[in-house]
Amino acid sequence: MILTRPILEINFENILENYQTLKKIAPKAQAAAVVKDNAYGLGADAVVRKLYNEGGCRNFFVAHGIEGEHIRSAAPEANIFVLQGIGDDSLKSFQNARLIPVISSPLMLEFWKAHRLPGIRPVINIETGLNRLGFRESDLARLSAEDKAEFGMMMSHLACGDEKGHFMNEHQLNNFIRLRNLYFPGLPASLSASDGTFLGADFQFDMVRLGAALYGINTAPYRENQMKNVVRLKAPVLQTADLPAGDFVGYSATYRATSSRRIAIVSIGYGDGIPRALSNVGKVFFPWRDELFEARIIGRISMDNIICDITEVPDVAVGETASLLDDFYTLDDMGRDSGTIGYEILTRLAQVRSV
């Protein structure tokens, strides 16, 4: 068999198990699943169906209204929250799919009041220290009693939830509690995404918003990852060749062989989401019998191919597959080696078709 395309394998059972594990970590909070950006690239429709039908999940967060409309049929009775809010470009999606907007500014609140949806109470997003989207305290002070009554939940977002001892966590927690008591006493609240969930019960409130951890990423890097790996990425070897000492490899000739080497050209590149920053520093893996051999990426990664040094790897042949992500080399590992984070690696891989 001759293969020419990379293969992304998605383990939906592990996504479900990760969801169940996270529910146990926050037993008193509702566990919402964040499926924005097509479930971080893994396919929102399939992820939502799995969590809705087998996990009992009844709360989902997306980024945009069109995403919420897309998943409505997969979760007919769920609450679907839209993080980027509501506007002229998304109103039809809200009307068609009974979506719940997260409102982050006074201007968006005015839009909502002009286009209310029957039976829907939006979420107010308040700024507690991240300085991204959200009502500032000066905005909250200007809200009327009628304005406050519009909302069914309040939320905010941690800046440093992945760093357990960071001072910002307590700062934002105290600010969140203070603003809640002052402006929205008794209103259901949500402060934490995946990382904040691991900080303990004080940060969990009424709902936790579970995103990256669902997909196997370690959002609490100060401890061993409790999540199961969700993705495996493989790509076929298209060609092998001898590389004489002194020859160069790849665009811009950034690698030169100091001795005779054996190379493999693997059918995957930055067009498939592999960071170009892994050029000359990344690695792929080849299983052989009961061993796993590492092959360094040499030369610049190109759009559709990488070249790796297989001199020390036994019996690599055309048609075999190289492993780029697996239980032994995870999204977090690739993120570290390429100078980014597992979140970005995962969303990059949306271009690779799953099996």
C-alpha positions in Angstrom: 0.0 0.0 0.0 1.3 3.5 -0.9 0.1 6.3 1.3 0.7 10.0 0.5 -1.3 11.9 3.1 -0.9 12.6 6.8 -3.4 10.9 9.1 -4.9 12.5 12.3 -6.5 10.0 14.6 -8.9 11.3 17.2 -9.9 9.2 20.2 -13.4 10.4 21.1 -13.6 7.9 24.0 -10.7 9.6 25.6 -12.4 13.0 25.2 -15.4 11.5 27.0 -13.2 10.1 29.7 -11.4 13.4 30.2 -14.8 15.1 30.6 -15.8 12.6 33.2 -12.5 13.1 35.1 -12.9 16.8 35.1 -16.5 16.5 36.4 -15.1 14.6 39.4 -12.5 17.4 40.0 -15.4 20.0 40.1 -18.3 17.9 41.6 -20.4 20.8 42.7 -20.2 22.8 39.4 -21.9 22.3 36.1 -19.4 21.0 33.6 -19.6 22.9 30.3 -17.7 21.9 27.3 -15.9 24.5 25.2 -16.1 23.5 21.5 -15.2 26.8 19.9 -13.1 26.9 16.7 -14.6 23.5 15.6 -13.7 21.9 19.0 -10.1 23.2 18.8 -10.0 21.7 15.3 -11.1 18.2 16.1 -14.7 18.5 14.8 -17.3 20.2 16.9 -20.3 18.1 15.6 -18.7 14.8 16.6 -17.4 16.1 19.9 -20.7 17.6 20.9 -22.6 14.4 20.0 -20.3 12.3 22.1 -20.5 14.5 25.1 -24.2 15.2 24.8 -25.4 11.6 24.2 -22.9 9.7 26.4 -21.6 12.3 28.8 -24.8 14.0 29.7 -23.3 17.4 28.9 -25.9 20.1 28.6 -23.8 23.3 28.4 -21.5 24.2 25.5 -19.5 27.2 24.7 -18.6 28.4 21.1 -16.8 31.5 19.9 -19.3 32.6 17.2 -23.0 32.4 16.6 -22.6 30.4 13.4 -20.8 27.7 15.3 -23.6 27.5 17.8 -26.1 27.2 15.0 -24.0 24.4 13.4 -24.0 22.3 16.6 -27.6 22.8 17.6 -28.9 19.6 16.0 -26.2 17.6 17.9 -27.4 19.0 21.2 -31.0 19.8 20.9 -31.8 20.6 24.5 -28.4 22.1 25.6 -27.6 25.6 26.5 -25.2 27.0 23.9 -23.2 30.1 25.0 -21.5 32.3 22.4 -18.3 33.9 23.8 -17.9 36.6 21.2 -21.4 37.8 21.8 -24.2 38.9 19.5 -24.3 41.4 16.6 -25.8 42.1 13.3 -23.7 39.5 11.7 -24.9 36.7 14.0 -28.4 37.7 15.0 -30.0 35.1 12.6 -27.9 32.3 14.1 -29.1 33.3 17.6 -32.7 33.3 16.4 -32.5 30.1 14.5 -30.7 28.1 17.2 -31.8 29.7 20.5 -28.3 30.7 21.5 -27.2 32.5 24.6 -24.9 35.5 24.1 -22.0 36.4 26.4 -22.2 40.2 26.6 -19.0 42.0 27.2 -19.7 45.7 26.7 -22.4 48.3 27.2 -22.8 48.7 23.4 -23.5 45.0 23.0 -26.0 45.2 25.9 -27.9 47.9 24.0 -27.9 45.7 20.9 -29.3 42.9 23.0 -32.1 45.0 24.5 -33.1 46.0 20.9 -33.1 42.4 19.7 -34.1 40.3 22.8 -34.8 36.6 22.2 -37.8 35.2 24.2 -36.8 33.0 27.1 -33.0 33.7 26.8 -31.1 35.4 29.5 -27.5 36.3 28.5 -24.3 36.0 30.4 -22.4 39.2 31.5 -18.7 39.0 31.1 -16.8 41.2 33.7 -13.2 42.3 33.6 -11.3 41.2 36.7 -7.6 41.5 35.7 -7.0 39.9 32.3 -7.9 43.2 30.5 -9.4 41.5 27.6 -13.2 41.4 26.9 -15.5 42.4 29.7 -17.4 45.1 31.6 -15.1 47.3 33.6 -16.3 48.3 37.1 -17.1 51.8 35.8 -19.5 50.1 33.3 -21.1 48.0 36.0 -21.7 51.1 38.1 -23.8 52.6 35.3 -26.1 49.6 34.9 -29.7 50.1 36.0 -31.6 47.5 38.0 -33.4 46.6 34.8 -30.1 46.1 33.0 -28.9 43.8 35.8 -32.1 41.8 35.6 -31.3 40.9 32.0 -28.6 38.4 32.9 -28.8 34.8 33.9 -25.1 34.3 34.8 -21.9 36.3 35.2 -18.4 35.1 34.2 -14.8 36.2 34.0 -11.6 34.6 32.8 -8.3 33.9 34.6 -5.0 35.3 33.2 -2.7 32.9 35.0 -4.7 29.9 36.0 -2.0 27.5 34.7 0.4 28.8 37.4 -0.9 27.7 40.8 1.0 30.1 42.9 0.6 33.2 40.7 -0.6 36.2 42.6 -3.1 37.0 39.8 -5.2 34.1 40.7 -6.1 35.3 44.2 -6.3 38.9 42.9 -8.9 37.9 40.2 -10.8 35.6 42.6 -11.2 38.4 45.2 -12.1 40.9 42.5 -14.7 38.5 41.1 -16.3 37.8 44.4 -16.3 41.6 45.3 -18.0 42.6 42.0 -20.5 39.7 42.3 -21.5 40.7 45.8 -21.7 44.4 44.8 -23.6 44.2 41.5 -25.0 40.7 41.1 -25.5 39.0 44.5 -26.8 35.5 44.2 -26.4 35.3 40.4 -24.9 32.0 39.1 -21.2 32.5 38.3 -18.4 31.0 36.3 -14.8 32.1 36.7 -12.7 29.2 35.5 -11.8 27.5 32.3 -9.8 24.2 32.4 -6.8 25.6 34.1 -8.8 27.3 36.9 -10.7 24.1 37.5 -7.5 22.5 38.9 -7.0 25.4 41.4 -9.8 24.0 43.7 -13.3 24.5 44.8 -12.9 28.3 45.5 -12.4 28.9 41.8 -15.2 26.6 40.5 -18.3 28.4 41.4 -21.5 27.3 39.6 -20.0 26.4 36.3 -16.6 25.4 34.9 -15.8 25.9 31.2 -13.8 22.9 30.1 -11.8 23.3 26.9 -8.1 22.4 26.3 -8.1 19.8 29.1 -10.9 17.9 27.3 -8.5 17.4 24.4 -5.6 16.1 26.4 -3.6 19.3 27.0 -2.0 19.7 30.4 -3.6 22.9 31.6 -2.0 22.4 35.1 1.6 21.9 34.1 2.7 22.1 37.8 1.4 18.6 38.2 1.3 15.4 36.2 -1.2 15.5 33.4 -4.4 13.8 34.5 -5.9 13.9 31.0 -5.7 11.2 28.4 -4.1 11.9 25.1 -6.7 12.4 22.4 -4.7 12.7 19.1 -2.3 10.7 17.1 -0.6 12.2 14.1 1.2 10.0 11.5 2.6 10.7 8.0 4.0 8.4 5.3 7.5 8.2 4.1 7.5 9.1 0.4 11.2 8.5 -0.2 14.5 7.5 1.4 18.0 8.5 0.2 21.6 8.6 1.0 23.0 12.0 2.0 26.7 12.4 1.3 28.9 14.3 3.7 29.0 18.0 2.8 25.6 18.0 1.1 22.9 20.5 2.2 19.2 19.8 3.0 16.1 21.9 2.4 15.3 25.5 1.6 18.0 28.1 2.5 20.5 25.2 3.0 20.2 25.5 6.8 21.5 22.0 7.4 24.8 20.5 6.1 25.8 16.9 6.7 29.1 16.5 8.5 29.2 12.8 7.7 27.3 10.5 5.4 23.7 10.2 6.5 20.5 8.4 5.5 17.4 10.6 5.2 13.6 10.1 4.8 11.2 12.5 3.2 7.9 12.5 5.2 4.7 13.8 3.7 3.7 16.5 6.1 4.7 20.1 6.6 3.6 23.5 7.8 0.6 23.4 5.4 -0.7 20.6 7.6 -0.1 22.6 10.8 3.4 21.5 11.7 5.2 24.6 13.1 8.1 25.7 10.9 9.9 26.5 14.1 10.6 22.8 14.4 13.1 23.0 11.5 16.4 21.5 12.6 15.1 21.0 16.2 12.0 18.8 15.9 11.7 15.0 15.7 9.6 12.2 14.5 9.4 8.6 15.7 9.6 5.2 14.1 8.6 2.0 15.9 10.8 -1.0 15.2 10.0 -4.3 16.9 9.7 -3.4 20.5 11.7 -0.2 20.4 10.9 3.4 19.4 13.5 5.3 17.4 13.8 9.1 17.3 14.7 10.7 14.0 15.7 14.4 14.1 14.1 16.8 11.6 16.9 18.4 9.5 16.6 21.4 7.2 13.7 23.7 6.9 10.2 22.3 7.1 8.4 23.0 3.9 4.7 23.3 3.1 4.1 19.6 2.5 7.3 17.8 3.5 9.8 17.3 6.3 13.2 15.7 6.0 14.5 13.6 8.9 17.7 11.8 9.7 17.1 8.1 9.8 20.8 7.0 9.9 20.3 5.3 13.3 16.8 4.0 12.6 16.6 0.4 11.4 14.8 -0.6 8.2 12.8 2.6 7.3 11.2 2.0 3.9 8.9 3.9 1.6 5.3 3.4 2.7 6.0 3.3 6.4 4.6 5.9 8.6 6.4 8.3 11.0 4.7 9.3 14.2 4.6 13.0 15.1 2.1 13.0 18.0 1.2 10.1 20.2 1.1 9.1 23.9 4.9 9.3 24.0 5.1 12.7 22.3 2.2 14.9 23.0 0.7 18.2 22.0 2.4 19.8 25.0 5.8 18.3 24.0 5.5 19.6 20.4 4.4 23.0 21.7 7.4 23.1 24.0 9.9 22.2 21.3 8.5 24.7 18.8 8.3 27.6 21.3 4.5 27.7 21.6 1.7 25.9 23.5 -0.3 22.7 22.9 -3.4 24.8 22.3 -1.9 26.3 19.1 -0.5 23.0 17.9 -4.0 21.4 18.2 -5.8 24.1 16.4 -3.2 24.1 13.6 -4.0 20.4 12.9 -7.5 21.1 11.7 -6.1 21.0 8.2 -5.3 17.3 8.5 -8.3 15.1 7.8 -9.2 12.6 10.6 -9.9 8.9 10.2 
